[in-house]
Amino acid sequence: MTATQSTADEARATIDPVTFQILRARLNGLVQEMQLSLFRTGFSTIIRESQDASCALLDPAGRVVAQHVVLPLHIGAFPACAKAVLDEYGDDLRPGDAYLINHTHLGGSPHAPDFFIICPIFIDGTLLGFAASMAHKGDIGGPVPGSCSAAATEIYNEGLHLPAVTYQRNYETIRDLERIIAANSRTPTVVVGDMRGQLGSVRLGERRMAEIAEKHGVDELLAYFRELLSVSEERVRAAVRSWPDATASAERYVDDDGINLDHSYKVHVTVTKTGDRISFDFTESDDQTSGAANIRPPLLRAACAYAVIALLGPQTWVNSGLLDAMDIVTRKGSVVDPHFPAAVNTYNPTVHAVVDALFEALSHIVPGRGRADGCASRSFVMSGGREPGTKKYVQYELFGGGTGARPDHDGVSGSSVNHTNGKIAPIEIVESEYPTRVLRCELIRDSAGAGRFRGGLGIRREYEVLEPARFSLRSTRHKIAPLGVDGGGEGTVGKLTINPGTPEERVLPSRYAELPLKVGDTFLLETPGGGGYGLPTERDPQRVLADVRNGYVSTAAAQATYGVVLTRSQEGLVVDTAATEAARAALTPIVTKEA
C-alpha cells in the first residue's frame, strides 16, 4: 500500500461518503458566491466585465480545496502566494487578519497587477483554513499605464511590488497601505475600490465557512480537506495509469520578448508517463528572456495541471491534489524558471506556448485527444487624462480569437482559448466608460485554419480615439501562426494597425509600449484564427457550404482550399458535386501529415 493510499484510507475512516459529497458541493458553491460578490462589487471593467479574477478556499497549509475555475493558472498561483504569507506570518496569524501580496518572485502572482488577498479562518481558536481572492488591477504604477510595459527588462519596470503585508488587523483596515498603493496608481479610486471588493469577497468566505463549521465541526472539515486532496490525487493517478507508458516531446515558439524583436524563443517539453506518474521536463527550453516574457514555476505547474484536466474531462475535481500527481522539472535561468529580478508582466504568450506544446506531446501518449493550436491571448492598454480638462482613465481590455479544431469539432470563433478565460468587454460598456468609439467588431472571414474540422475565426475590432491617449499592446502570434494537426491548415496571424488606410498607417509588433495617439486616430486589432484538424479535402462539402453562407469562408477559399465548388441555383448557393469531386482529386496530397 502506498503512503497516499494509506492517508486516503485514514481520512475515509473519519468522514462518510454522503457527507463528503455534500461538503464538496457546498464549498464549491461558496466559492462561486465569493466570485459573484467580487464581480459585482468590482470598480474596474477588467473585474466587473472581463472577470479577470478568481476566488478559492485553502486548507491550513495553503493548498487549494475549492476553486470554481475562472482562470486556471490561479490553481498554481494561490498556493505559492499563500506560502509567502505563511512564511512571513505563520506564527502570528490572528482572527480578523487579512494579508496582501503581489510580488511575482516572492509569491506566485502571474504578474504584479494580480493582487492576492487572503484571510485566515479561525473557529474556536483553531485555524480551519483560508479564504482568498486574486484579481487584476488596472494600474499599480511604473513607467507605462497599466503597469504592463512590453519594454520592461526587470520587475522594477512593472509597477509597485509588495511582499506579504498585513492589510487588516482585527478587522480594521490599515489605511496607510491603501494610501501607498493609491499614491502609486494612475487610477487610485478604481484600484482601491477593487481591493476592497476583494476583501469583501474573502470576508464573505470567512462568514460562510463559519456557518458550515457550526453544522459539521472543525474536525470533520479538516478530515474532509485531507480526504479531498488524497482522493483527487488518486483519481488523477488512476486515469494516468490507464494510459500507455510512453515519452513524447514537443515545442512551440513565441514571436519575441518585446526587446529582441527579431528573435523568437522556444518552449520545449518532454512528457514521460510511467505507471501512475507523469513528468513534465522543460529543461530544453530557451534561456530567460531580456524582456517581460518569462514565467515562474507556479504558472508552469498550473499549465501542466490545466492540460491534464482537459484530457481527464469536466468531472475532474480542481484542487491542489491534482498537482501532487505530477512532477515538473525545470532549468533555473530558463524562460520558465527565471532568475530574480526577471521581468514577467507579459507572461501569457509564453504560457500559451507551454500549453500548446503540452497538448501536442500528450496527444502522442493519449491518442485521439489532441487539438490544433489556438489564437493565444492579447490585451491592450490605453490611458489618458494627462491633459487639462480630460478624463483620467486606464482602459484595459482582453481579446480572444479562434480556438484550435479538435478531432470531432470545429474550433470556436471569437473566444478566449486555453487558460485565458476572461470575457471581451461589451462595446456599450467600453463606449460609456472611456473616451473611445468602437467602429466595428466582426469575425474575420477565412482566418480559420482549414481542415476536416476547421479552426475558429479571429475577430476584427476597430477603435477611434476621442481624446489624446497613450497606447500599449501585449500580444502574440503576429509572426508565428497557430499550427494545424494531421494535415490541417494554419490559422492566420494577428495584426495591430494604427490609422489603417491612411498615409499615417503603421503596423505595431506584437508587444509595444507607449505609443502616443491623438484625437481622431484609429487602431485596428485583428486576432488570429485557430488551426485546423485533418485534411481540408475531407471536410463535408455541406459544412463548407454552410460556412460560406454564414460568411466564415469565401467562395474562393472554398474551392482553392477545400476543393468545394459552389454554384448558384434557384435555392441559392449549392454544391456542384461533380466539379467538387474533380477539384478534390486534384488537391489531395500523396503524403499526409500524421497527428
CORQUI-V115104 format. One record per backbone hydrogen bond with DSSP energy under -0.5 kcal/mol. CO is the residue of the C=O (numbers start at 1). NH is the residue of the N-H. If there is no record, write none. Layout:
co:nh
CO:NH
CO:NH
This chain:
co:nh
2:6
3:7
4:8
5:9
6:10
7:11
8:12
9:13
11:14
11:15
16:20
17:21
18:22
19:23
20:24
21:25
22:26
23:27
24:28
25:29
26:30
27:31
28:32
29:33
30:34
31:35
32:36
33:37
34:38
35:39
36:40
37:41
38:41
38:42
44:47
44:48
45:49
45:50
46:52
47:51
50:423
51:53
52:136
54:134
56:132
57:65
57:66
58:130
59:62
63:59
64:320
66:57
67:69
70:72
71:74
72:75
73:76
73:77
74:78
75:79
76:80
77:81
78:82
79:83
80:84
81:85
82:86
83:87
84:88
85:89
86:90
89:92
94:97
96:171
98:167
98:168
99:118
100:165
101:116
103:107
103:109
111:114
113:115
113:137
115:117
115:135
116:101
117:133
118:99
119:131
120:122
121:128
121:129
123:126
126:123
126:128
129:121
130:58
131:119
132:56
133:117
134:54
135:115
140:160
141:140
144:147
149:152
154:157
155:158
162:102
162:103
165:100
167:174
168:98
169:172
171:173
172:169
173:175
174:177
174:178
175:179
176:180
177:181
178:182
179:183
180:184
181:184
182:185
185:188
187:191
188:192
189:193
190:194
191:195
192:196
193:197
194:198
195:199
196:200
197:201
198:202
199:203
200:204
201:205
202:206
203:207
204:208
205:209
206:210
207:211
208:212
209:213
210:214
211:215
212:215
212:216
213:217
217:221
218:222
219:223
220:224
221:225
222:226
223:227
224:228
225:229
226:230
227:231
228:232
229:233
230:234
231:235
232:236
233:237
234:238
235:239
236:240
237:241
238:242
239:242
240:243
246:273
248:271
250:269
252:267
254:265
257:292
259:261
260:257
260:263
262:264
265:254
266:286
267:252
269:250
270:272
270:281
271:248
272:274
272:279
273:246
274:277
277:274
278:327
279:272
279:281
280:282
280:329
281:270
282:285
286:335
291:293
292:346
295:338
296:299
296:300
297:301
298:302
299:303
300:304
301:305
302:306
303:307
304:308
305:309
306:310
307:311
308:312
309:313
313:316
316:318
317:319
318:67
319:322
320:323
320:324
322:325
323:326
325:278
327:280
329:282
330:332
331:334
333:288
334:337
335:295
337:333
337:334
339:342
341:155
343:294
344:347
347:350
347:351
348:352
349:353
350:354
351:355
352:356
353:357
354:358
355:359
356:360
357:361
358:362
359:363
360:364
361:364
362:365
362:366
365:244
365:367
366:369
370:407
373:531
378:399
379:474
380:397
381:472
382:395
383:470
384:393
387:390
391:393
393:384
394:396
395:382
395:397
397:380
399:378
401:415
402:375
403:456
405:372
406:409
409:406
412:403
415:401
417:420
419:72
419:421
426:430
427:431
428:432
429:433
430:434
434:436
435:466
435:467
437:439
437:464
440:462
442:460
443:445
444:447
447:492
447:529
449:455
450:489
453:533
454:411
456:530
457:414
458:444
459:527
460:442
461:525
462:439
462:440
463:523
464:437
465:520
469:517
470:383
471:515
472:381
473:512
474:379
477:494
479:481
482:491
483:373
485:488
485:534
489:532
492:529
495:526
496:508
497:524
498:506
499:502
502:505
506:498
506:508
508:496
510:475
512:473
514:516
515:471
517:469
518:521
521:465
522:499
523:463
523:525
524:497
524:526
525:461
526:495
528:402
530:449
531:405
532:485
533:452
533:453
535:538
536:539
540:543
540:544
541:545
542:546
543:547
544:548
545:549
546:550
547:552
547:553
548:551
552:446
554:558
555:559
556:560
557:561
557:562
558:564
559:563
563:565
564:566
565:576
567:574
569:572
572:569
574:567
575:577
576:580
577:581
578:582
579:583
580:584
581:585
582:586
583:587
584:588
